[in-house]
């Protein structure tokens, strides 16, 4: 029986999206896994963006680390993943139960989607277990089609993260801060910022990276494919495979659903390079409904899919900044002598965050059996 983990923390330093607490989250969980749960240092892979001695948390490196984690697992192993950083969501191109593709945002903007996470869980061998903690915005439902034990991310809702400030809302009301929710908010030395990367900012950062000025919502996926090619998300490559196949076949009905700028962009690329669509056409992404989700995946989300998660530092000292969920988890574990089940942990985290004035509601997504299983490992 092995215990192995991948810990990912991204502060996006020097960018408009900069956060303060994500590396601290990783450091605290690293120590927790070793001291409380008996993990070996050699079995914990860390990807952070503030120390060049670690692999940078690019989309390619994160996928490689997760693939290595699940491909080397054997029955009886306990696997653990934590992501602390920005989340975002794109309007779904297929029949997604939330209406969006929830994504985490690597340092290079090479998005990793909910379907991608689902595929990692599917590959975990039977008899082993993987726990994923995502302290990021829109993280409810990050494992596509996982059973929702605590939360309402897959239930219809009139709320919308673009119009509701989510977890930051109550904090703003309490502190009287007046800055916009997508920027750092300071009050009497404190700091809070949500871990959401709204589409307009994501698009601006893609423009800066690519030098292209004509990126809009409809061109996000084609741009990601154009920039990252083989290393793009399987979900992105799967989408592009459909578009390119239809483009070759001149399917007029389908073309009417794709923006003219996207078609012009793709036609130009294909005219310039016949091999351009190679990585898309060769992908075999299984999609969200091909297989039922095995019973060995657990997701603990920082919030619901239409909410934001807080990056905060009440003291104003960046060295003490943290994600609200991550801090709640560490506080609950430190105050408990024995094992804490996944359900107990999430319910206590909800209570703690509500008492602290946050409106974000952590979620639990897993089978009935694993809801009552101990957090991380037996």
Kinemage of the C-alpha trace (Angstrom):
@kinemage 1
@onewidth
@group {chain A} dominant
@subgroup {mainchain}
@vectorlist {calphas} color= white
{ca unk a 1} P 0.000 0.000 0.000
{ca unk a 2} L 1.515 3.291 -1.144
{ca unk a 3} L 0.605 6.872 -0.314
{ca unk a 4} L 1.417 9.353 -3.056
{ca unk a 5} L 0.436 12.963 -3.689
{ca unk a 6} L 0.621 15.834 -6.153
{ca unk a 7} L 0.413 19.351 -4.684
{ca unk a 8} L -0.046 22.344 -7.003
{ca unk a 9} L 0.136 25.977 -5.894
{ca unk a 10} L 0.083 28.993 -8.212
{ca unk a 11} L 0.336 32.615 -7.087
{ca unk a 12} L 0.583 34.013 -10.667
{ca unk a 13} L 3.093 36.532 -9.416
{ca unk a 14} L 3.654 39.624 -11.532
{ca unk a 15} L 0.316 39.284 -13.331
{ca unk a 16} L -3.075 40.934 -13.009
{ca unk a 17} L -4.261 37.627 -11.537
{ca unk a 18} L -1.681 37.525 -8.703
{ca unk a 19} L -2.681 35.706 -5.511
{ca unk a 20} L -0.856 35.470 -2.175
{ca unk a 21} L -1.861 32.306 -0.329
{ca unk a 22} L -1.586 29.388 -2.748
{ca unk a 23} L 2.023 28.425 -2.051
{ca unk a 24} L 1.339 28.623 1.681
{ca unk a 25} L -1.581 26.219 1.188
{ca unk a 26} L 0.732 23.730 -0.491
{ca unk a 27} L 3.391 24.035 2.210
{ca unk a 28} L 0.850 23.415 4.976
{ca unk a 29} L -0.663 20.407 3.214
{ca unk a 30} L 2.818 19.027 2.473
{ca unk a 31} L 3.652 19.067 6.178
{ca unk a 32} L 0.231 17.680 7.083
{ca unk a 33} L 0.571 14.706 4.733
{ca unk a 34} L 3.970 13.832 6.185
{ca unk a 35} L 3.303 14.458 9.858
{ca unk a 36} L -0.327 13.377 10.182
{ca unk a 37} L -0.810 10.822 7.418
{ca unk a 38} L 2.634 9.240 7.103
{ca unk a 39} L 3.455 10.181 3.506
{ca unk a 40} L 7.091 10.033 2.456
{ca unk a 41} L 8.695 13.206 1.098
{ca unk a 42} L 9.810 11.218 -1.939
{ca unk a 43} L 6.199 10.370 -2.754
{ca unk a 44} L 4.930 13.962 -2.849
{ca unk a 45} L 5.298 15.847 -6.136
{ca unk a 46} L 5.166 19.631 -5.716
{ca unk a 47} L 4.563 22.102 -8.542
{ca unk a 48} L 4.745 25.812 -7.611
{ca unk a 49} L 5.530 29.036 -9.455
{ca unk a 50} L 7.649 30.838 -6.841
{ca unk a 51} L 10.696 28.554 -6.659
{ca unk a 52} L 12.668 27.519 -9.733
{ca unk a 53} L 13.880 24.361 -8.003
{ca unk a 54} L 10.395 22.903 -8.531
{ca unk a 55} L 8.729 22.096 -11.835
{ca unk a 56} L 6.575 25.034 -12.911
{ca unk a 57} L 2.828 24.329 -12.793
{ca unk a 58} L 2.166 24.540 -16.526
{ca unk a 59} L -0.725 22.641 -18.042
{ca unk a 60} L 1.671 20.084 -19.528
{ca unk a 61} L 3.535 19.547 -16.249
{ca unk a 62} L 0.339 19.252 -14.203
{ca unk a 63} L -1.099 16.667 -16.616
{ca unk a 64} L 2.164 14.739 -16.590
{ca unk a 65} L 2.258 14.707 -12.777
{ca unk a 66} L -1.360 13.535 -12.550
{ca unk a 67} L -0.811 10.900 -15.225
{ca unk a 68} L 2.264 9.620 -13.381
{ca unk a 69} L 0.286 9.545 -10.140
{ca unk a 70} L -2.557 7.401 -11.463
{ca unk a 71} L -0.556 5.255 -13.903
{ca unk a 72} L 1.783 4.043 -11.155
{ca unk a 73} L -1.027 3.322 -8.669
{ca unk a 74} L -1.889 -0.186 -7.552
{ca unk a 75} L -4.917 -1.569 -5.706
{ca unk a 76} L -4.839 -0.434 -2.083
{ca unk a 77} L -2.950 2.798 -2.767
{ca unk a 78} L -4.071 6.170 -1.454
{ca unk a 79} L -3.616 9.081 -3.843
{ca unk a 80} L -4.035 12.742 -2.988
{ca unk a 81} L -4.139 15.898 -5.112
{ca unk a 82} L -4.454 19.515 -3.991
{ca unk a 83} L -4.793 22.477 -6.311
{ca unk a 84} L -4.636 26.011 -4.951
{ca unk a 85} L -4.986 28.688 -7.592
{ca unk a 86} L -7.421 30.253 -9.995
{ca unk a 87} L -10.443 28.513 -11.417
{ca unk a 88} L -12.522 29.590 -14.364
{ca unk a 89} L -15.351 28.234 -16.468
{ca unk a 90} L -16.185 28.270 -20.149
{ca unk a 91} L -19.659 27.906 -21.643
{ca unk a 92} L -20.010 24.172 -22.306
{ca unk a 93} L -19.823 22.926 -25.881
{ca unk a 94} L -21.626 19.705 -24.967
{ca unk a 95} L -24.301 18.464 -22.570
{ca unk a 96} L -22.586 19.396 -19.320
{ca unk a 97} L -24.774 19.064 -16.232
{ca unk a 98} L -23.698 22.467 -14.908
{ca unk a 99} L -23.859 24.225 -18.284
{ca unk a 100} L -20.148 25.052 -18.084
{ca unk a 101} L -16.756 23.451 -18.372
{ca unk a 102} L -15.191 24.094 -14.962
{ca unk a 103} L -11.415 24.475 -15.277
{ca unk a 104} L -8.315 25.064 -13.237
{ca unk a 105} L -5.865 27.642 -14.561
{ca unk a 106} L -2.198 26.587 -14.855
{ca unk a 107} L 0.491 29.234 -14.884
{ca unk a 108} L 0.596 29.235 -18.709
{ca unk a 109} L -3.224 29.409 -19.150
{ca unk a 110} L -3.295 25.876 -20.663
{ca unk a 111} L -6.629 25.051 -19.018
{ca unk a 112} L -7.432 21.666 -17.445
{ca unk a 113} L -11.164 20.895 -17.526
{ca unk a 114} L -13.627 18.954 -15.403
{ca unk a 115} L -13.744 16.224 -18.046
{ca unk a 116} L -9.943 15.961 -17.884
{ca unk a 117} L -10.097 15.422 -14.127
{ca unk a 118} L -12.790 12.814 -14.627
{ca unk a 119} L -10.490 10.932 -16.996
{ca unk a 120} L -7.726 10.909 -14.375
{ca unk a 121} L -10.141 9.405 -11.830
{ca unk a 122} L -11.347 6.789 -14.319
{ca unk a 123} L -7.744 5.597 -14.724
{ca unk a 124} L -7.232 4.998 -10.994
{ca unk a 125} L -7.186 1.216 -10.443
{ca unk a 126} L -10.005 -0.449 -8.587
{ca unk a 127} L -9.254 -0.899 -4.903
{ca unk a 128} L -7.280 2.335 -4.659
{ca unk a 129} L -8.561 5.802 -3.803
{ca unk a 130} L -7.902 9.346 -4.969
{ca unk a 131} L -8.860 12.481 -3.052
{ca unk a 132} L -8.804 15.832 -4.851
{ca unk a 133} L -8.998 19.121 -2.955
{ca unk a 134} L -9.510 22.123 -5.212
{ca unk a 135} L -9.244 25.435 -3.380
{ca unk a 136} L -10.250 27.482 -6.395
{ca unk a 137} L -13.291 29.247 -7.743
{ca unk a 138} L -16.026 27.373 -9.639
{ca unk a 139} L -14.574 24.120 -8.279
{ca unk a 140} L -17.891 22.421 -7.525
{ca unk a 141} L -18.359 19.718 -10.146
{ca unk a 142} L -14.656 19.678 -11.076
{ca unk a 143} L -14.887 15.886 -11.423
{ca unk a 144} L -17.519 15.618 -14.143
{ca unk a 145} L -20.496 13.393 -13.192
{ca unk a 146} L -19.303 12.643 -9.648
{ca unk a 147} L -22.188 12.160 -7.196
{ca unk a 148} L -22.887 15.311 -5.235
{ca unk a 149} L -23.014 14.501 -1.507
{ca unk a 150} L -22.872 18.062 -0.175
{ca unk a 151} L -23.589 21.037 -2.409
{ca unk a 152} L -25.824 22.260 -5.165
{ca unk a 153} L -23.528 22.724 -8.153
{ca unk a 154} L -25.524 20.338 -10.333
{ca unk a 155} L -28.914 21.703 -9.280
{ca unk a 156} L -30.559 24.499 -11.218
{ca unk a 157} L -29.868 27.903 -9.747
{ca unk a 158} L -30.645 31.486 -10.634
{ca unk a 159} L -27.353 32.703 -9.214
{ca unk a 160} L -24.439 33.576 -11.444
{ca unk a 161} L -20.843 34.113 -10.485
{ca unk a 162} L -20.576 37.042 -12.852
{ca unk a 163} L -23.263 38.934 -10.933
{ca unk a 164} L -22.786 37.630 -7.396
{ca unk a 165} L -19.541 38.280 -5.571
{ca unk a 166} L -19.695 34.846 -3.937
{ca unk a 167} L -17.511 34.283 -0.949
{ca unk a 168} L -16.126 37.817 -0.990
{ca unk a 169} L -19.551 39.451 -0.688
{ca unk a 170} L -20.065 39.171 3.053
{ca unk a 171} L -16.455 40.053 3.686
{ca unk a 172} L -16.902 43.281 1.729
{ca unk a 173} L -20.039 44.127 3.618
{ca unk a 174} L -18.273 43.586 6.916
{ca unk a 175} L -15.092 45.488 6.060
{ca unk a 176} L -16.635 48.262 4.005
{ca unk a 177} L -14.046 47.777 1.279
{ca unk a 178} L -15.104 49.318 -2.020
{ca unk a 179} L -12.709 47.897 -4.586
{ca unk a 180} L -14.027 45.492 -7.222
{ca unk a 181} L -14.147 41.830 -6.380
{ca unk a 182} L -11.730 40.822 -9.134
{ca unk a 183} L -8.900 42.789 -7.525
{ca unk a 184} L -7.171 42.540 -4.182
{ca unk a 185} L -9.280 44.086 -1.443
{ca unk a 186} L -7.542 45.641 1.522
{ca unk a 187} L -8.968 46.931 4.762
{ca unk a 188} L -7.047 47.866 7.882
{ca unk a 189} L -4.086 45.787 6.796
{ca unk a 190} L -6.177 42.797 5.706
{ca unk a 191} L -6.498 41.334 2.230
{ca unk a 192} L -8.986 39.209 0.370
{ca unk a 193} L -9.279 38.351 -3.296
{ca unk a 194} L -11.279 35.677 -5.013
{ca unk a 195} L -9.590 32.822 -6.836
{ca unk a 196} L -11.627 33.313 -9.976
{ca unk a 197} L -10.210 34.224 -13.350
{ca unk a 198} L -13.164 35.783 -15.191
{ca unk a 199} L -13.275 35.218 -18.942
{ca unk a 200} L -12.378 38.829 -19.812
{ca unk a 201} L -9.165 38.620 -17.767
{ca unk a 202} L -8.375 35.126 -19.089
{ca unk a 203} L -8.789 36.448 -22.627
{ca unk a 204} L -6.572 39.460 -21.909
{ca unk a 205} L -3.859 37.192 -20.520
{ca unk a 206} L -4.138 34.939 -23.590
{ca unk a 207} L -3.802 38.016 -25.789
{ca unk a 208} L -0.650 39.025 -23.934
{ca unk a 209} L 0.771 35.525 -24.247
{ca unk a 210} L -0.044 35.063 -27.924
{ca unk a 211} L 0.202 38.610 -29.253
{ca unk a 212} L -3.247 38.161 -30.825
{ca unk a 213} L -5.782 40.936 -30.417
{ca unk a 214} L -8.801 39.167 -31.902
{ca unk a 215} L -9.503 36.582 -29.174
{ca unk a 216} L -13.074 36.476 -27.904
{ca unk a 217} L -15.130 33.930 -25.958
{ca unk a 218} L -15.786 31.868 -29.074
{ca unk a 219} L -12.080 31.662 -29.892
{ca unk a 220} L -10.748 30.589 -26.487
{ca unk a 221} L -10.664 26.881 -27.343
{ca unk a 222} L -9.183 27.370 -30.834
{ca unk a 223} L -6.574 29.700 -29.343
{ca unk a 224} L -5.640 27.168 -26.653
{ca unk a 225} L -5.269 24.520 -29.357
{ca unk a 226} L -3.261 26.873 -31.573
{ca unk a 227} L -0.864 27.759 -28.757
{ca unk a 228} L -0.464 24.383 -27.028
{ca unk a 229} L -1.195 21.833 -29.794
{ca unk a 230} L -0.427 18.326 -28.550
{ca unk a 231} L -0.193 19.599 -24.983
{ca unk a 232} L -3.658 21.179 -24.984
{ca unk a 233} L -6.466 19.723 -22.877
{ca unk a 234} L -7.943 16.513 -24.336
{ca unk a 235} L -11.322 18.244 -24.038
{ca unk a 236} L -10.050 21.125 -26.178
{ca unk a 237} L -8.558 18.723 -28.734
{ca unk a 238} L -11.796 16.745 -28.827
{ca unk a 239} L -13.764 19.918 -29.554
{ca unk a 240} L -11.327 20.918 -32.277
{ca unk a 241} L -11.521 17.443 -33.816
{ca unk a 242} L -15.259 17.897 -34.292
{ca unk a 243} L -14.843 21.385 -35.740
{ca unk a 244} L -12.032 20.435 -38.119
{ca unk a 245} L -13.822 17.272 -39.272
{ca unk a 246} L -16.986 19.243 -39.973
{ca unk a 247} L -14.930 21.942 -41.682
{ca unk a 248} L -13.367 19.388 -44.025
{ca unk a 249} L -16.831 18.000 -44.730
{ca unk a 250} L -18.309 21.485 -45.238
{ca unk a 251} L -21.233 20.736 -42.920
{ca unk a 252} L -23.228 23.951 -43.392
{ca unk a 253} L -25.632 23.223 -40.515
{ca unk a 254} L -22.765 22.833 -38.077
{ca unk a 255} L -20.918 25.823 -39.492
{ca unk a 256} L -23.818 28.052 -38.564
{ca unk a 257} L -23.158 27.303 -34.886
{ca unk a 258} L -19.493 28.314 -35.063
{ca unk a 259} L -18.438 31.951 -35.160
{ca unk a 260} L -17.216 33.304 -38.494
{ca unk a 261} L -13.956 34.497 -36.955
{ca unk a 262} L -13.267 30.979 -35.698
{ca unk a 263} L -13.941 29.475 -39.126
{ca unk a 264} L -11.746 32.044 -40.822
{ca unk a 265} L -9.005 31.400 -38.279
{ca unk a 266} L -9.150 27.618 -38.774
{ca unk a 267} L -9.368 27.739 -42.557
{ca unk a 268} L -6.288 29.937 -42.683
{ca unk a 269} L -4.377 27.595 -40.380
{ca unk a 270} L -5.364 24.506 -42.379
{ca unk a 271} L -4.461 26.213 -45.664
{ca unk a 272} L -1.051 27.141 -44.294
{ca unk a 273} L -0.327 23.743 -42.725
{ca unk a 274} L -2.094 20.483 -43.621
{ca unk a 275} L -0.770 18.969 -40.400
{ca unk a 276} L -2.265 21.710 -38.231
{ca unk a 277} L -5.198 19.624 -36.977
{ca unk a 278} L -3.106 16.506 -36.393
{ca unk a 279} L -3.244 16.526 -32.597
{ca unk a 280} L -6.978 17.114 -32.585
{ca unk a 281} L -7.782 14.440 -35.151
{ca unk a 282} L -5.708 11.837 -33.310
{ca unk a 283} L -7.205 12.451 -29.888
{ca unk a 284} L -9.513 9.836 -28.402
{ca unk a 285} L -10.985 11.775 -25.503
{ca unk a 286} L -13.766 9.554 -24.195
{ca unk a 287} L -16.184 12.292 -23.201
{ca unk a 288} L -18.297 12.638 -20.093
{ca unk a 289} L -20.840 9.903 -20.752
{ca unk a 290} L -18.792 7.034 -22.150
{ca unk a 291} L -18.068 5.367 -18.808
{ca unk a 292} L -19.743 5.501 -15.439
{ca unk a 293} L -17.543 7.090 -12.815
{ca unk a 294} L -15.798 4.545 -10.549
{ca unk a 295} L -16.414 4.670 -6.816
{ca unk a 296} L -12.863 5.577 -5.833
{ca unk a 297} L -12.779 9.319 -6.621
{ca unk a 298} L -13.393 12.062 -4.046
{ca unk a 299} L -13.588 15.798 -4.721
{ca unk a 300} L -13.649 18.413 -1.978
{ca unk a 301} L -14.301 21.786 -3.592
{ca unk a 302} L -13.713 25.214 -2.140
{ca unk a 303} L -17.103 26.381 -3.335
{ca unk a 304} L -19.981 25.628 -5.673
{ca unk a 305} L -19.629 25.919 -9.427
{ca unk a 306} L -21.295 29.354 -9.458
{ca unk a 307} L -19.309 30.686 -6.490
{ca unk a 308} L -15.837 32.014 -5.789
{ca unk a 309} L -13.252 30.860 -3.235
{ca unk a 310} L -11.308 33.336 -1.123
{ca unk a 311} L -7.581 34.005 -1.102
{ca unk a 312} L -7.178 35.932 2.121
{ca unk a 313} L -4.825 37.317 4.715
{ca unk a 314} L -6.512 38.980 7.695
{ca unk a 315} L -3.149 40.058 9.137
{ca unk a 316} L -1.978 41.680 5.902
{ca unk a 317} L 1.273 39.666 6.033
{ca unk a 318} L 1.663 37.736 2.714
{ca unk a 319} L 3.573 35.014 4.544
{ca unk a 320} L 0.375 34.256 6.443
{ca unk a 321} L -2.012 34.359 3.468
{ca unk a 322} L -4.116 31.291 2.694
{ca unk a 323} L -7.097 29.919 0.871
{ca unk a 324} L -10.201 30.013 3.055
{ca unk a 325} L -10.951 26.317 2.440
{ca unk a 326} L -7.333 25.242 2.929
{ca unk a 327} L -7.111 27.085 6.217
{ca unk a 328} L -10.399 25.575 7.394
{ca unk a 329} L -9.164 22.063 6.583
{ca unk a 330} L -5.903 22.569 8.476
{ca unk a 331} L -7.704 24.127 11.447
{ca unk a 332} L -10.226 21.287 11.669
{ca unk a 333} L -7.553 18.588 11.387
{ca unk a 334} L -5.360 20.288 13.998
{ca unk a 335} L -8.278 20.327 16.425
{ca unk a 336} L -9.122 16.660 15.950
{ca unk a 337} L -7.342 13.808 17.682
{ca unk a 338} L -8.764 10.999 15.559
{ca unk a 339} L -9.796 10.427 11.972
{ca unk a 340} L -12.133 12.914 10.309
{ca unk a 341} L -14.429 11.635 7.573
{ca unk a 342} L -14.840 13.449 4.282
{ca unk a 343} L -18.413 14.375 5.150
{ca unk a 344} L -17.471 15.630 8.631
{ca unk a 345} L -14.640 17.697 7.210
{ca unk a 346} L -16.792 19.427 4.598
{ca unk a 347} L -19.687 20.075 6.982
{ca unk a 348} L -17.345 21.548 9.595
{ca unk a 349} L -15.601 23.636 6.939
{ca unk a 350} L -18.953 25.028 5.828
{ca unk a 351} L -19.835 25.968 9.384
{ca unk a 352} L -16.447 27.556 10.007
{ca unk a 353} L -16.448 29.629 6.821
{ca unk a 354} L -20.010 30.803 7.417
{ca unk a 355} L -19.064 31.888 10.943
{ca unk a 356} L -16.069 33.758 9.531
{ca unk a 357} L -18.337 35.656 7.148
{ca unk a 358} L -17.651 33.884 3.866
{ca unk a 359} L -20.532 32.828 1.638
{ca unk a 360} L -18.573 30.188 -0.264
{ca unk a 361} L -19.954 26.705 0.404
{ca unk a 362} L -17.453 23.838 0.106
{ca unk a 363} L -18.779 20.752 -1.626
{ca unk a 364} L -18.251 16.991 -1.464
{ca unk a 365} L -18.503 14.787 -4.534
{ca unk a 366} L -18.048 11.033 -4.198
{ca unk a 367} L -19.887 7.746 -3.654
{ca unk a 368} L -22.014 7.151 -0.549
{ca unk a 369} L -19.361 4.818 0.839
{ca unk a 370} L -16.503 7.284 0.485
{ca unk a 371} L -18.483 10.129 2.022
{ca unk a 372} L -18.062 8.354 5.362
{ca unk a 373} L -14.470 7.290 4.724
{ca unk a 374} L -11.586 9.043 6.506
{ca unk a 375} L -10.104 12.064 4.771
{ca unk a 376} L -6.970 11.210 2.719
{ca unk a 377} L -6.480 7.622 3.866
{ca unk a 378} L -7.561 4.955 6.345
